[in-house]
Amino acid sequence: MMTNLFSIFDPSTNLFNLSLNWISTIIGLMFLPYSFWLIPNRYFFFWNFILNSLHKEFKTLLSKNSNGSTFIFISMFTFILFNNFLGLFPYIFTSTSHLTMSLSISLPLWLSFMFFGWINNTQHMFTHMIPQGTPTILMPFMVLIETISNVIRPGTLAVRLTANMIAGHLLMTLLSGTGNSLSTYMIILLVIIQILLLILESAVAVIQSYVIAILTTLYSSEVN
């Protein structure tokens, strides 16, 4: 029995005092070899179409001298997407609903962008602090605002992903726990709502993966 509503996100499988729930994070890697030895089918071509579309979109956002960088963001999109979808299955731990996972993705990338930008393009980074046409009297405030907005970027990426994953799972848990004292018609209605909510959560899983990948690409383009 749950001690509280948020206990559904607690890692509960332990062996030798090690949480095995986080192993679900790398389950998506098991699907990668299929693309190399299975006969190509419509699902394979559809997935390749998605990856090629993402590659073209990321390439337009990045500078011309950043060849191969799109692979990083496509891999991040795929990794987050697999984890978001796996969390929709029963009894599978949702790692992306924890700040530990989302911050582990966003913080190292943001730090690498900042170090690369300030070391290699220092003047370019300073120009980003003050937008063109800013009055002289407002320049100190703009520097402060831009600095704060840069510092909170990894936190906003992590909280956005975590909050969206938690919200849908909590709503599905609340609805699933109200069927014991309802009539047959209400239970049927509740099942339909759960199915619709599951479809919505599937869409959120895709959208959040895309949003994190596209925002990270935009942050990367600012330091080049």
HELIX and SHEET records of a PDB file:
HELIX    1   1 LEU A    5  PHE A    9  5                                   5    
HELIX    2   2 ASN A   21  PHE A   31  5                                  11    
HELIX    3   3 TYR A   34  TRP A   37  1                                   4    
HELIX    4   4 ARG A   42  LEU A   61  1                                  20    
HELIX    5   5 THR A   70  LEU A   86  1                                  17    
HELIX    6   6 SER A   95  SER A   97  5                                   3    
HELIX    7   7 LEU A   99  ASN A  120  1                                  22    
HELIX    8   8 THR A  122  MET A  129  1                                   8    
HELIX    9   9 THR A  136  LEU A  138  5                                   3    
HELIX   10  10 MET A  139  VAL A  151  1                                  13    
HELIX   11  11 ARG A  153  SER A  176  1                                  24    
HELIX   12  12 THR A  184  SER A  221  1                                  38    
SHEET    1   A 2 ASN A  14  LEU A  15  0                                        
SHEET    2   A 2 LEU A  18  SER A  19 -1                                        
END                                                                             
